[in-house]
Amino acid sequence: MKKVLITGAAGFLGSHLCDRFIGEGYAVIGMDNFITGDKKNLAHLEQHLHFQFIEHDVTEFVSIEGDLDYILHFASPASPIDYLKIPIQTLKVGSLGTHNLLGLAKAKGARILIASTSEVYGDPLVHPQNEDYYGNVNTIGPRGVYDEAKRFQESITMAYHRFHGLETRIVRIFNTYGPRMRLNDGRVIPAFMGQALRGEDLTIFGEGSQTRSFCYVGDQVEGIYRLLLSDYTGPVNIGNPHEISIKDFAEEIIKLTGTAQKVIYKDLPVDDPMQRQPDITLAKRVLGWEPQIGRAEGMQITYNYFKGLTPDELYKSEHKDFKNHIKK
Ligand SMILES: NC(=O)c1ccc[n+]([C@@H]2O[C@H](COP(=O)([O-])OP(=O)(O)OC[C@H]3O[C@@H](n4cnc5c(N)ncnc54)[C@H](O)[C@@H]3O)[C@@H](O)[C@H]2O)c1
């Protein structure tokens, strides 16, 4: 039985990856320190014979007993509201954390896949973004902590590949959504759905002309799975190229949820990208992958998930408390 270590396992993507690898017959070790994740996301796997969970901060030395075939490094705060509150942890998990996991992969002779992001393109000057574009990142802006951590992560991963011959994979993930996103993580889909469910107006930052594209989590996991098992070493964009303006998207959510609320406008945050759209030509060519789930279907599944939250979860409006995780 092949064994895989998944960091960030208690998070949104990590928990779906645990499900996928368990489903494919792997022994899965999940690792997380719960800084942005939630035990609830893994509760259904707790008793599974082939699932093991280790609570650990990957910025500290990582050791695993026995053999390991694959590592998927997904630990990192991922939403702007998170990484703006815990900027140093974000830089550390992308740098020190990645270094620790590359070291573990080298020691075990394991293949490692690193979760990178469309944020490496910053506020892009080319559209759509393909993997050859170097990006337009403000290194010292507030979002720089995430973007630069991920850019460093890609560089050190390629250095381990070139210098140590490590088998590495890099996925550049574009906005992904689905069940188990945190309602109050500041990303637009849970934000709009939470507001609709609580009977609040939907908030748009800026004029709403900025565009986004959203990939359903099942499609994202399929792309990551294929990339891990492929022999392609360069970075690969995985995302849904179907673009929509935030204003039009708010209208879609109003229709989907049947809310009687309206849209209100607030100031645009610093360095919020105006456009984001993946060029997935490479993923199509080397992985035979493209998204299968349209926005209407994916949003319906996601809305059903949020509708199932308890009133306590729905009205717990305060953002996650990071007090216990921040070392003085
Ligand atoms: N969701 C997206 O649309 C998206 C887009 C681009 C990239 N990504 C990347 O995918 C990965 C997962 O994102 P997500 O949306 O699931 O976020 P998430 O916040 O739901 O999950 C991240 C998980 O990592 C854990 N974590 C953070 N720092 C850690 C540390 N030092 N040690 C151990 N665990 C730690 C958190 O507790 C959490 O469970 C991240 O690396 C993120 O950068 C996600």
The ligand as an ORCA input file, in Angstrom:
! r2SCAN-3c Opt
* xyz 0 1
  N      -8.268     27.482     -1.832
  C      -7.739     28.111     -2.843
  O      -8.457     28.662     -3.690
  C      -6.231     28.152     -3.028
  C      -5.717     28.905     -4.088
  C      -4.349     28.937     -4.271
  C      -3.511     28.203     -3.448
  N      -4.044     27.487     -2.436
  C      -3.100     26.758     -1.559
  O      -3.621     25.516     -1.166
  C      -3.258     25.236      0.187
  C      -4.491     24.964      1.012
  O      -5.372     26.077      0.971
  P      -6.825     26.018      1.637
  O      -7.707     26.863      0.846
  O      -7.185     24.609      1.889
  O      -6.533     26.776      3.015
  P      -6.950     26.379      4.508
  O      -6.612     27.543      5.369
  O      -8.324     25.855      4.537
  O      -5.965     25.175      4.818
  C      -4.614     25.350      5.144
  C      -4.284     24.383      6.265
  O      -2.888     24.496      6.577
  C      -2.750     24.451      7.995
  N      -1.487     25.098      8.359
  C      -1.125     26.386      8.142
  N       0.107     26.603      8.633
  C       0.540     25.426      9.140
  C       1.727     24.991      9.775
  N       2.753     25.841     10.014
  N       1.847     23.687     10.154
  C       0.836     22.815      9.949
  N      -0.330     23.161      9.359
  C      -0.473     24.452      8.972
  C      -3.984     25.174      8.514
  O      -4.283     24.905      9.857
  C      -5.058     24.669      7.553
  O      -5.677     23.503      8.021
  C      -2.439     26.429      0.676
  O      -1.062     26.144      0.527
  C      -2.838     27.527     -0.279
  O      -1.823     28.486     -0.432
  C      -5.377     27.455     -2.190
*
